[in-house]
Structure formats: structure tokens, C-alpha cells
């Protein structure tokens, strides 16, 4: 998986490309650990992600917990992935926006 990012003050934008598989989670977790200080809004663009393994979902949920009252938004989520997240109740825990 490839991670691109841009930080603007307290806002961090991430663009993910490739499957968020179990093998990718440690790299993604390390990236987040090194870049979340002072972040009040995290936006993760899932436009390039077709598959989200359970380990990746757990990482997103734990990141949301670490952010506390800060905002975590997933954008450009493909319909099939969105439906899965909705079934699992994730869309009630964080902002998830379908791809247009």
C-alpha cells in the first residue's frame, strides 16, 4: 500500500492506494503514530482502496479512539466497502463518505 499525505495546520489528509491488507497495517500504524501529534481532523481518502482487511479496520477504529474528540473522516469509499462498513456499524462511529 502506498500512503501520501499533506498536513495543513491541525488537518492531516491521507491518500491510500492499494489494498489495506493485514501485511500493510504495521507500516500504516507506524506512519500514523509518527504523524498524529496535534491533529484535530484526519481525512483518509479511500478512492484507491478496493479491499480493507479486518486488521485495517481495527487500525482505523483504534486511530479514531486515539484521536478522541478529533474528527476522522473516510472519503471516496467505494460502494461495496461502504456497505460492509455500514453493516458492521462503523458508519455510526466515524464519518464515512461514499465515492461519487
C-alpha positions as CSV (number, residue, x, y, z in Angstrom):
1,X,0.0,0.0,0.0
2,X,1.1,3.5,-0.8
3,X,0.4,6.4,1.6
4,X,0.6,10.0,0.5
5,X,-0.1,12.8,3.0
6,X,-0.5,16.5,3.3
7,X,-0.7,18.5,6.6
8,X,-2.3,21.9,6.9
9,X,-2.1,23.1,10.5
10,X,-4.2,20.7,12.6
11,X,-5.6,18.9,9.5
12,X,-3.9,15.8,8.1
13,X,-5.0,14.4,4.7
14,X,-4.1,10.9,3.7
15,X,-4.5,9.2,0.3
16,X,-4.2,5.4,0.3
17,X,-3.5,3.4,-2.8
18,X,-3.8,-0.4,-2.9
19,X,-5.4,-3.0,-0.6
20,X,-5.3,-2.3,3.1
21,X,-4.2,-5.8,3.9
22,X,-3.0,-7.3,7.2
23,X,0.6,-7.1,6.0
24,X,0.2,-3.3,5.4
25,X,-1.1,-2.5,8.8
26,X,2.2,-2.2,10.7
27,X,3.5,0.3,8.1
28,X,0.3,2.3,8.2
29,X,0.2,2.2,12.0
30,X,3.8,3.5,12.2
31,X,3.0,6.3,9.8
32,X,0.0,7.3,11.9
33,X,2.0,7.1,15.1
34,X,4.6,9.5,13.7
35,X,2.1,12.0,12.2
36,X,-0.9,12.3,14.5
37,X,0.5,14.7,17.1
38,X,-1.6,17.9,17.2
39,X,-4.1,16.6,14.6
40,X,-7.7,17.8,15.1
41,X,-9.0,16.5,11.8
42,X,-7.9,13.4,9.9
43,X,-9.3,12.8,6.4
44,X,-8.4,9.5,4.8
45,X,-9.2,9.2,1.0
46,X,-10.1,5.6,0.2
47,X,-10.5,6.2,-3.6
48,X,-7.6,3.9,-4.3
49,X,-8.6,1.1,-1.9
50,X,-10.6,-1.9,-3.1
51,X,-10.1,-4.1,0.0
52,X,-10.0,-3.4,3.7
53,X,-8.9,-6.3,5.8
54,X,-10.2,-6.7,9.4
55,X,-6.8,-5.7,10.7
56,X,-7.0,-2.4,8.7
57,X,-10.5,-1.7,10.1
58,X,-9.2,-2.3,13.6
59,X,-6.4,0.1,13.0
60,X,-8.9,2.8,11.8
61,X,-11.1,2.2,14.9
62,X,-8.1,2.4,17.3
63,X,-6.9,5.6,15.5
64,X,-10.4,7.1,16.0
65,X,-10.1,6.2,19.7
66,X,-6.7,7.8,19.9
67,X,-8.0,11.0,18.3
68,X,-10.6,11.3,21.0
69,X,-12.9,14.3,20.1
70,X,-10.9,15.0,16.9
71,X,-12.6,14.2,13.6
72,X,-11.8,11.1,11.5
73,X,-13.4,11.0,8.1
74,X,-13.1,8.4,5.4
75,X,-13.9,9.8,1.9
76,X,-14.3,8.3,-1.6
77,X,-15.2,4.9,-0.1
78,X,-16.3,2.6,-2.9
79,X,-19.9,1.3,-2.6
80,X,-19.1,-2.3,-1.8
81,X,-16.7,-1.3,1.0
82,X,-19.2,1.3,2.3
83,X,-21.9,-1.3,2.5
84,X,-19.6,-3.6,4.5
85,X,-18.7,-0.7,6.9
86,X,-22.3,0.2,7.3
87,X,-23.3,-3.5,8.1
88,X,-20.5,-3.5,10.8
89,X,-21.8,-0.3,12.4
90,X,-18.6,1.7,11.5
91,X,-20.6,4.4,9.8
92,X,-22.1,5.3,13.2
93,X,-18.7,5.6,14.8
94,X,-17.0,7.8,12.3
95,X,-17.8,9.9,9.2
96,X,-17.7,7.6,6.1
97,X,-18.5,9.2,2.7
98,X,-19.2,7.1,-0.4
99,X,-17.4,7.8,-3.6
100,X,-19.5,9.8,-6.1
